[in-house]
Amino acid sequence: MSRNSKLISENLREEIARELGVYDQVKKDGGSWANVSSKDCGNIVTKAIEIANRAVEK
């Protein structure tokens, strides 16, 4: 898998970031995720996994 391929869609990542209160930082930085902490990125991934698991269970 190439480094540039997306494992999570941009829309889902933004939706989760909004839910977790992180997206304001991304907007402030002109769409860059560079200043989002590793902890917050991990929380986004965790939430995405929870969503995927719920979808599989249905």
Summary of the structure (lengths in Angstrom):
residues: 58
radius of gyration: 12.1
end to end distance: 28.0
largest distance: 37.3
contacts: 118
relative contact order: 0.15
helix: 64%
strand: 0%
